[in-house]
Amino acid sequence: MDWGVFSYTVVFDECSESVGAGMAVSLFRDADVDVIIGPTCNFPALSASTLASYYDVPIYEWGLVTSPDLRDADRLPTTITLTIDTFSMTMALRAMFREFGWDEFVFIFTSDGDEQKCESMKDDIQSMAAISTDIIMSYTYQIPYVTDASLRVALREISTRGRIFVSCFPDNRGFKRSYMLAAHDLDLIEDDYVYIFIDTKSKGFVVPSETGGLQYIWQGSDGRDNDALKAFKSVFFIADNMGAPEVETDAYKQFSKDVIRRMADPPFLCTTDCKGPNYTTMAPYTTQLYEAFYAYALVVNQTLTDDPNGNIRSGSLILVNSEMNFTSVDGNMVQLNANGTRVPTVFLIGMNTSQVPQIFAKISVNDTDLVTYTPMYTDEKMIWASRGGVRPKAVPDCGFSGKECPVDFVQTYLVYVLVAAFIVLLALICIIFGIFYTINQRRKEIERQNLLWQLPFTQLKVISKKGKGEASFRSLQSGPSSTSTKLTVESRSETQHFIFYTYENEIVVAMKHEERVQLDSTDSAEMRQLRILEHDNLNRFIGMCLDGPQLLSIWKFCARGSLADVIQKSSVRMDNIFVFSLLKDIVNGLAYIHSSFLQFHGKLTSRCCLVDDRWQVKVAYYELLWTAPELLRSDASEGTAEGDIYSFGIICSELITRATVFDLDNRKETPEELIYLVKKGGHQPIRPALHIDESIEINPALLHLVRDCWAERASERPPVDIVKSSLRSMTDSRNDNLMDHVFNMLESYASTLEGEVEERTKELVEEKKKSDVLLYRMLPRQVAEKLKLGQTVQPETFESVTLFFSDVVSFTKLAGRCTPLQVVNLLNDLYTVFDSIIDAHDVETIGDGYLCVSGLPRRNGNDHTRQIASMSLAFMESLENFRVPHLPAERINLRIGIHCGSVVAGVVGLTMPRYCLFGDAVNTASRMESNGKPGQIHVSSEANHMLTEVLGGFETRSRGEVIIKGKGVMETFWLISMNGGSGTAPVKSILREEHKNDAAAEQRSVTPDLEELPKSTKKVAVDDDGIYASYRRQATLKEL
């Protein structure tokens, strides 16, 4: 803008609050000023700013103003502040504490000489400590009058309360130098003491001299400058550097010269004094005065740019445009926030190793008290160079008194230490002895356990050929097996791979091993584990014979041979329980192996599944036709748990088909060719054919399980636990032992055989009666009788019947508050009440709905409407005393719809015949229910006509015209009562008389689903099926 000519008025408030307030009023009212620059003291500034907010005149504060109250934009909406307040200084102090990890400090201050500065600083420091959970102001000390004696007393006091001393003293009184000299005299300037002076309008270690120039703070006229310098090495200043730039530019120097030169001009008119040798630098607040005028000029320009007619005298408008950034004459960036408050930047100033003041950090505090600490050093040790590079602690290790050092434990408790050391030494000796003793005992125990599985050859007795015994079957020999289930061992005492002995009066089987191997410690440990491995479905390992003619492994003898022999014997009859019992034994043994240290069998076959005297399967040896394809392809000799599952599937196929593995007797491939095909794999790998033996009733789920077990990919085979649980779920038999099952079966047959024929005859008669009752419940009696005689039931049109729909109101919400079992009990109780009222033939229930029809298949004239109406009233009356057992406060309410019309009825289906209704009357009756109201019986105009004009004796009330979906506007009625009573009493007798003439059925009221069907195809199944089958399951699931 073109400023043209502007006038100004200069007044002096002498830092008096009353004078400042009076002059401000005079300027507002008499001088009619557009802006006020000042006052420069706290109390006059607060008064003038308050008045400026009243007159809506902008006011720019600068100079000595430090009150944080000027930050309140709500209280002072026209005030712009160019100074730094004391609260911002305390937030910078907090940033310093957090940077150095200090959490405790002492505050010492005096108001001697300046009542405002340090009192305000104390309040703000207390506020800072109050809002900071990690910093504690442990002690506050106020010096009434500053003297050398009072300073020493204060320092002695605070030295016992802390090590970080935050201090506030008036400026230009020499108090800070005296304070540090007193600390020097008391030896309180050691490395663990830190003195922090927090000052506004300060250059830290540089202060004005008596001649008007500048000097260091430790310099004085008492000859103790060296002591003071030594003391000030422990001092930090948090100060604003008096607005001076970090580096003085040429522009700043020229500005300083111009200010001094123009002091002779109005309004200062300083012509003589200002030219003296003591006035060679401009005042420290000159840049703030410059910034106030410059900021105001920028705001006015912006205001008039936005609105040429804008009121530049409006302080609130000026404040809106005051948020800005600009570079001051000293080169520093000035940032004003939305509240018109300057975002302050203060400095952490200390002494470097050259004993020269240095700025160590820059600290910025924004309007949200978010403090930014910017270090101006590369290594923190630079700050503590005079302290050996070690940062002081807020609380010394020995405490503030120096008497809280950790006590030397050894010296204090020497006797106890010696006793404890002796005890520890004794304990170590005992422990070492115990370890050696345990190792020795463990070694002896291992030797003893090795003797258990290492069987001397002399203890094995060869079975005499004349003696009787039990031999194993073809799984243990190369020759063919006998046809008996038990064999003598005569002439079979030794085969190519096995030999039979007696050990401790029991027959055992010794497996021959061609190569004699040297067993190491690992093998011995495995033998010990095998020796103690015992399960009902594992063939017990007895031990190894190492000193015989050849290496032998000794196993328990199983009298009935292998499972392959049992399968091939036609004399062994197998039912489904027999098969499942054998399979469960195998799975139980396999599960035990998988959970043991063995982890897998590796070579499971039907030939290594041995059967003992009690028909219990014991898992043993192996062959290749049962081996999983991935193991055939691999060179590794060890098996896997997944390979065991594959082998189990092959064994299952043998039991199911009662044939050899892969039905070798009826295949053209040789075993070698089959092994090659299995190993080859492919998209449809070769597997045994599952041709089920006709004598065995096999659960289809077992076939799926077998196919899963021999899946080509090992990862797709179920684990043994899944196989075990699947087999358990396929049979209801609880007998764990097949022998027990056989004995129980024989005993049961022997005790019940005589009466079985007579009992079965009675059961046949009873079952015929039950089937007739069930048929009569599903179909009307006369229809059922025709179907029993094989006659055809022709579809028939019924010109007039009455249909009844009902639904429990808010059943979904009620069901949501109940468990499924409670819902079932609730519906059972409710329908028991309804069935007792109907007293016709039994009906099935779905969800919470009811559907009844009267007037078919045997016509009853016009009485069908009376029956349905009476039944509806009885339903309503029955609900008055009905209570939900688990929700006593809840009441059941019904919504009932009744309609009269014509339907077509007929039997649909041959395999499962259903008596179904077709016609638009079904849909209309459903609409009456769905558009009804809780506790009301909604009646169509046709039904109302029958009740009131044809039959009489019923009271109805018109509901008026109602829009019925799919029907348009219909006049409907409410059924109120039966004249002369509620109608409940005669219902049972009426319905009993017409028991043979009525057909009733119950369905869930699902009007929205019926709406999706064409009118010509809508039907109702009396036996709870028919057209409703498509949505009945969904409706039931939604409700339950």
PyMOL commands that set and color helices and strands:
alter all, ss='L'
color gray80, all
select helices_A, chain A and resi 17-31+42-55+68-71+86-100+117-131+148-158+175-185+225-232+241-243+250-264+273-275+286-306+315-320+380-382+385-387+409-412+414-453+457-459+474-476+521-532+563-568+576-595+624-626+629-633+641-657+661-666+671-680+700-709+714-716+720-730+738-778+781-788+811-816+820-838+863-878+920-930+941-951+987-993+1007-1011+1015-1017+1026-1039
alter helices_A, ss='H'
color red, helices_A
select strands_A, chain A and resi 36-37+59-61+79-81+104-110+136-143+164-168+194-198+206-208+214-216+235-239+324-327+333-336+345-351+357-365+371-375+461-462+498-503+506-513+541-545+551-556+609-611+617-619+796-808+849-854+894-908+914-918+937-939+954-964+968-978+999-1000+1019-1021
alter strands_A, ss='S'
color yellow, strands_A
deselect
rebuild
show_as cartoon
